[in-house]
Amino acid sequence: MSYDLTRIRKPRCILLYALSPDELSAAEANRAFNEFIGDRNLPLVLFHDHFIGSPGGIAIFFTGNSRDREALVDHDHLHGWKIELRPLIFSYNPAAFDEQIAFTLRAYRGREWEQLRAEHRPSYGDPGREVEIGQEDLGSD
């Protein structure tokens, strides 16, 4: 069950969690999710990713007004999907979302966001393939 976004009055970021219907393959679900987040009639999307195992994904949208929140609820995408919408407390705009990442890393792990963003970690497997198959790609490193 999603939170009733009509109860939200202030601009804030909304987390969307979506699981596709069982009959969709991972590739079909991921294409549908990408079309959804790419819809410019929806609020500004700040982040998204896809799931391994159960096709679907998460996205963070910035809703600046009631029209944005209504668009997020009343869109023509993702029919038959299980969707959860959750307003975020500290992430009340795009900059605050970024700052919340930095705060969490610093306060709970003693790490600096700027330093982590500058690190060049190796990429494992093929993320493009993982999107298509919905599983971790264990191919070459």
C-alpha positions in Angstrom: 0.0 0.0 0.0 1.3 3.4 -0.9 1.3 6.5 1.1 -1.5 8.9 0.2 0.4 11.7 -1.5 -2.6 14.1 -1.2 -1.5 14.5 2.4 1.8 16.0 1.3 1.8 19.8 1.0 5.5 20.7 0.8 8.0 20.0 -2.0 9.9 16.8 -1.3 11.4 13.7 -2.8 9.3 10.6 -3.2 10.7 7.0 -3.3 8.9 4.8 -5.8 9.3 1.0 -5.4 7.9 -1.0 -8.3 7.7 -4.8 -9.0 6.6 -5.9 -12.5 3.9 -8.5 -13.1 5.1 -12.1 -13.2 4.5 -12.4 -16.9 7.0 -9.8 -17.9 10.6 -10.9 -18.5 13.4 -8.9 -16.9 14.2 -7.2 -20.2 10.5 -6.2 -20.8 10.1 -4.9 -17.2 13.3 -2.9 -17.4 12.3 -1.3 -20.7 8.9 -0.4 -19.3 10.5 1.0 -16.1 13.0 3.1 -18.2 10.1 4.4 -20.4 8.3 5.3 -17.2 11.1 7.3 -15.6 11.9 8.9 -19.0 8.4 10.4 -19.2 8.9 14.2 -19.1 5.3 14.7 -17.9 6.4 13.1 -14.6 8.3 14.9 -11.9 12.1 15.2 -12.1 13.7 11.8 -11.5 16.9 12.0 -9.5 17.9 8.4 -9.2 16.8 5.0 -10.5 18.0 1.4 -10.5 16.7 -2.0 -11.5 16.4 -5.2 -9.4 18.1 -8.5 -9.7 15.8 -11.4 -9.1 12.4 -9.8 -9.2 12.0 -7.5 -12.2 11.3 -4.0 -11.2 13.1 -1.0 -9.8 13.3 2.0 -7.6 13.3 5.7 -8.4 13.6 8.9 -6.5 11.4 11.7 -7.9 11.4 15.4 -6.8 7.9 16.6 -6.4 7.8 20.4 -6.2 4.0 20.8 -6.1 0.7 19.1 -6.0 0.7 18.7 -9.8 3.9 16.8 -9.6 2.5 14.5 -7.0 -0.7 13.9 -8.9 1.3 13.1 -12.1 3.3 10.5 -10.1 0.1 8.8 -9.0 -2.0 9.2 -12.1 0.4 8.2 -14.9 -0.3 5.9 -17.8 2.6 3.5 -17.1 3.3 0.4 -15.2 -0.2 -1.1 -15.4 -0.4 -4.3 -13.3 2.7 -3.4 -11.4 2.9 -3.4 -7.5 3.9 0.1 -6.7 4.8 1.7 -3.4 5.2 5.5 -3.1 6.9 6.9 0.1 7.6 10.6 0.8 11.1 11.2 2.3 11.7 13.4 5.3 15.2 14.8 4.9 15.3 14.6 1.1 13.0 17.6 0.5 14.7 18.7 -2.8 17.5 17.4 -5.1 20.3 19.1 -3.1 18.9 17.7 0.2 18.8 14.2 -1.3 22.5 14.6 -2.2 23.3 16.0 1.3 21.4 13.1 2.9 23.7 10.7 1.2 26.7 12.6 2.4 25.3 12.9 6.0 24.5 9.1 6.2 28.0 8.1 5.0 29.7 10.6 7.4 27.5 10.0 10.5 27.1 6.2 10.2 30.2 5.1 8.5 32.8 7.8 8.9 33.2 8.1 5.1 33.2 11.2 2.9 30.8 11.3 -0.1 33.2 13.5 -2.2 36.0 11.0 -1.6 33.8 8.0 -2.5 32.5 9.7 -5.6 36.1 10.2 -6.7 37.1 6.6 -6.3 37.3 4.5 -9.4 36.1 1.1 -8.3 36.2 -1.8 -10.8 33.0 -2.7 -12.5 32.1 -6.4 -12.3 30.2 -8.3 -15.0 28.0 -6.5 -17.5 25.3 -4.3 -16.1 23.6 -4.1 -19.5 23.3 -7.8 -19.6 22.0 -7.9 -16.0 19.3 -5.5 -17.0 18.3 -7.9 -19.8 18.4 -11.1 -17.7 17.5 -9.8 -14.3 20.3 -11.8 -12.7 23.8 -11.1 -11.6 26.2 -11.5 -14.5 29.0 -13.8 -13.4 30.9 -13.4 -16.6 34.5 -12.1 -16.9 35.6 -9.4 -14.5 
